[in-house]
């Protein structure tokens, strides 16, 4: 049956889209208080709703929602800034620079991004093509990047290729000569924080015909990116990988994504000597796709502990100035971004945060059946239509604007004129661990 | 022998974990047991085994019925009587899939995605089910029970999306992360099914060295060990639950899994439990029951240290291993000097012995034996506070050879807690009406899920054998140490200008 010339399917999608958009506006207004079943220790209901507000307005909430920290009892949630007295803040009229360079080597292409973050690798299959497009549009608007993840390079991303990082991982899904050639940055994924040492895993239910085609596989079978790269057992092997992609695309920068084992500092130094421009350290508490619960919680250390370790070691080795250190895995807010930079990163990589901006409630059912009921982490042809790429790009863009505004405010209160001045300034932080940690007890905020 | 024969023979030897003499049940007539003549790659058979008593749904779905009817009428009008559009429902999991839709939601299908409430906050609200929140006690949290139930029901590794949801770290096991290796050998047996990772452990007496005579024959003590295929045993259940229904379930499951079950000797006799997987627990006051034992177990467990009792067991059963069950804070070196080589260290169900948590106690026990130079000769089994799969590798990293499971087994069999379940003597657990086949399969499912998770952890480290994990504290990271290392120089809040 048609209604105003539209099919029932179109009407159903439009009906639910409209209702969802209304809900993203209504809930953060707290007319119904917080959804009782929403949130967890890391992403509280307040943080989720606050992210929705920022994606809608481009500003942090002013209705009492907590938008800076969660209640995990440690890490980012126990770090606070040592702000200067008001009279020492940077005057409002002075510009505060939030840009960072993604190449600190004296050679190769110079790439600068206006904000100290870019989008994390999330593959086609783990997320829908619409979401990939939304992220790419936002990345282009903001002059930063998004990443393909390891699931192929959909045609719809090609127009944005100057802002798309091609990921190369062990399954080599979608790795072709042209996808290497298109990329301004190529990312080798050696490990990921949510399932360190376990490789990637796309469950059979999500391997639809289009996903299978993109990955040159068959539909409805589980697809693994086995861990590790069997061609890499040393720094020399690692360098061969980098030489290989540089031979195909000499203009590309190379990023290396690693997890956070106890010797993550040594791994970072190895990657530097292999020729990487960017080292992305992915902490255990992030991740957007399906992962064994035992891995997420227990294997490898959180990013808040890994970044200072790596930063210090790179400084001791005298090579900190030549490598870009990006942090990922559990960075949720503008405060987290500032904190991880103060702990030693140059910038960070956002994944889950962008999905929350698009309506993710963090229900953790990404892997189940048809995938995300909000049309985010799904390749279901009907569900994925719930997100219009342009609508999504606007929301991500407004979240970026809010984060940039807050980051500038933090820098202003710390008396810093550039985000680059914040890097490694642990002296500007206080820490209280869980139950007070080693520095005594007290409320977090 | 042809070349291909030789290759086959060597592969068989490499993977065969048990010699015929070490098979868990020499007396059983189970023809499926492995033998040295056939290749046996260890695995635990899983099978979906639904709950026998209803398990609370995770969420409550509260729908304002008048509001819903009003919405339907409004949409019918808006879409000009197009039922397909007006009746299309937000839930993709079938919560509103009955003919009357939201008027009678199917709560058991709700996964808490919140899409319905996001779309229609004025009509539907999703609440965590308070009944679920009441399960367990202060140590065994509702989410632990949820995890164990899933594992026992399906035998699968719990997998979820969207990253970690819990606290940064915490007390006890949560303050410990295991390591991984960026570049490791491809040690994956789980989902990738490549190389074999052994989860087998040896329990028994292992002399520091062998002595040989001039003809090359071994003289003097030789290793006497039982190899279990998983590093977890089944401990004796709480006193109130040692029923004639429960113990045979534990025994049969242990036999099929190829591990050990600890059972009071009286129950062994009364229930006619036999097999090398059964470890009779003997106390000084129950020593006389030995007279009624018609078979020779592979291991006895002595409940508490008693020199006389220990000597009696050794004298009467010279080929049987004698394990001594003592509190975890016992001075083990003293007992090792008196000849004890296998210990079962116990803490209460919340993981405490005295005021110390098991992690510290295991580390101390392991270290004390290392300092005395006898660690390699001794086997340490530990129990108490081990309630999740991740606790097994963590306990082994801290120094145990194997763990013994207690409350987790009861939860898998849908036991209900009554008050705090602190120790074996006081714990009040009530089971549903147990069925042997159901119970055995639930425990097998749990064991399979835990073993697969152990393989995940070891695969991430690039380790091939759980035996090698014992005491490898370099394979873990303590939150306390890392926070000290990283944040020690930072100030406390309020110390800034």
Interface residues (C-beta under 8 A of the other chain):
Chain A: X1 X3 X8 X11 X12 X15 X16 X19 X20 X22 X23 X24 X26 X27 X31 X32 X35 X36 X37 X38 X40 X41 X42 X43 X72 X73 X74 X75 X77 X78 X80 X81 X82 X83 X84 X85 X190 X191 X194 X196 X197 X198 X199 X201 X203 X222 X224 X226 X227 X228 X229 X230 X232 X233 X234 X258 X259 X261 X262 X267 X284 X285 X286 X287 X288 X289 X290 X291 X292 X293 X294 X295 X296 X297 X298 X299 X300 X301 X302 X304 X305 X308 X309 X330 X352 X359 X360 X361 X362 X363 X364 X365 X366 X367 X368 X369 X370 X372 X373 X374 X377 X383 X426 X427 X428 X429 X430 X431 X432 X433 X434 X435 X437 X438 X439 X440 X442
Chain B: X59 X75 X79 X80 X82 X84 X85 X88 X90 X91 X92 X93 X111 X112 X113 X114 X115 X117 X118 X119 X120 X121 X122 X125 X126 X127 X128 X147 X157 X158 X159 X160 X161 X162 X163 X164 X165 X166 X167 X168 X169 X170 X171 X174 X176 X177 X178 X179 X180 X181 X182 X183 X184 X186 X188 X191 X192 X194 X389 X390 X394 X453 X456 X457 X459 X460 X461 X462 X474 X477 X479 X480 X482 X483 X484 X485 X486 X487 X488 X489 X490 X491 X492 X493 X494 X495 X496 X497
